[in-house]
Amino acid sequence: MESPAALNLVAWHVLRSLGGQTNSSMKKLNIILLLGGLLTPAINFAGEPEPVILDDANPAFVTPTLDLRARYEYGDVDVPGVISSHNLSLRGRVGLKTQEFNGFQVFGEYEGTTVADRDWYRAASVHGPANRTIIADPESHEVNQLWASYKTPDGAFMLKAGRQAIALDGQRYVGGVAWRQNMQTFDAATLILKPSSDVEFFYSYVNQVNRIFGSDVFAPIHTDFEGNSHLINAKIKNTPAGTLTAYAYLLDLTNDFGSAASNNTFGLSLDGGLGDMTYHLEFAYQTDAFDSPLDYATTYTHASLSSPLGGGFKGTVGVEHLGSDNGQGFRTPLATLHKFNGFADVFLNTPGTGLTDFYASVGTKLPGGVAATVFYHHFQDADLDFSYGDEIDLVLAKDLGNGLSVLGKGSWFFGDTLPDVTRISLEMNYKY
């Protein structure tokens, strides 16, 4: 049986080798954290490791993680000269995570995506024929996460530093872009305070955003963001009206394309219930910021209502409004954008004339435990002067147990002032 000291030494060398693939700031951070004693074993006063018996009460100090996804995706946009794409890809994430030791924990994870044929599709600007429809899943191999954390026994204080996943609220502003094969992660220092069960404060300083375009990205517009961003989010739960959230996202985002993505956003949201119904209300104000060459100030509003419909059905209706000013639409460059405004991904960038999304969905469980949801969207500009088009989406999902699940998704956008788009995908997931 290996001693804790031996296990810690193995973990240290694994994380050190991973750290060698990150940028210089990450290397320095890893050295500081690891030399700070985060992996210090239990040592008695004679200098010998304490004997440890590994069982359910005392599990292995380091445990592996595994996340696999195989996906086929079809994409077609009705633009002259552009042909349909087919992408068969496999994404794997393999990691090592330590157990918490006196409140400390370390995690390192590799992520790689391989594809059957680069010529079958256009992976954004990374690779593939320019006349193919974009499917933004390039081949990629990189360090996905590498962080160390400390948490007090009562969970009231947590500090995490390193390359990490961050997902705030519904991920409208900050998320991991889970739909795409390559995760968006953040080189950041994060502080979470929970002074009571009803109050939570989140702050993160971010100096690099590792975007979904992977290790081989070269086009300036898709390269990673650097800067000095601040993510602030505070919640008060169990108020008479529900959960009240206030946020300020101060995004200093510069890449090879420039600083046009930089902005400051301040907002409030409320999530609550009325009997069997639940609702979401949100308002935000945004301006250009830091070194952005743009000059605009605009707003965001979102309201939705969900309710059981009887017979095992559940319905949701809502409207989301992204304003515009001076030819610039409301921007959310760090969001999980696929989650909003239709799965055909027509509106990953808000048009300069803004966007109003009127949407509805109905979901139920089909025989065999298959979860099915149908979505409808009607898209107009911010001032409701004209229609962009309509979209219908269908999602089918089945949990097979033992970490296995399957998902199918179809999206059909019927454009009025924009081209028609069709996207269909089928995937299988395994997590350990």
WOBELWO-V124249 format. One line per field, one symbol per residue. phi: phi as a letter, one per 40 degrees, with the letter a starting at -180 (. if undefined). burial: + if it has 16 or more other ideal C-beta (glycine too) atoms within 10 Angstrom, else -. A space follows every 10 residues. Layout:
phi = ???
burial = ???
//
This chain:
phi = .ccdcccccc cccccccccc cccccccccc cdccccgcbc ccbcccgccc cbbcaccacd cbbcbaabab abbbbabcbd gbbcbbbbbb bbbbbbbccc bfgcababac bbbbbcaccc abcfbcahcc ccccbcbcca aaccbabbbb bcdcgcbabb bhcacbbbfc gcbbacfccc ccccbbcabb bbbbcacbba bbbbcbbabc cccgcbcbcd cbcccbibcb bbabbbcfcd chcbbbaabb bbbbbcchbc ccabbbabbb babbgccbbb baaabbbcaf ccccaaaabb babaabacbg ggbbbbbaab bbcaafgbcd bbcbcccccb ggccgcbcbc dccgabbcba abbabcdggc cbbbbbbbbb cccfcabcib abbbbbbacc gfgcababab bbbbccbbcc bbbbababbb bb
burial = --+++-++-- ++-++--++- -++--+--++ --++---++- +-------+- -+-------- ++----+++- +-+++++--- -+--+++-+- ++++++++-- +--+++++++ +++-+----+ ++++++++-- -+++++++++ -+++++++++ +------+-+ ++++++-+++ +++++++-++ ++++++++++ -+-+-----+ -+-+-+++++ +++++-+--- -++++++-+- +-+-+----- -++++-+-++ +++++---++ +++++-+-++ ++------++ ++-+-+-+++ -+-+-+-+++ ++-+-++--- ---+++-+-+ +++++--+++ ++++++++-+ +++++++--+ +-+++++++- +-+------- --+-+-++++ ++-----+++ +++-+-++-- ----+-++++ +++-+--+-- +++-+-+-+- --
//
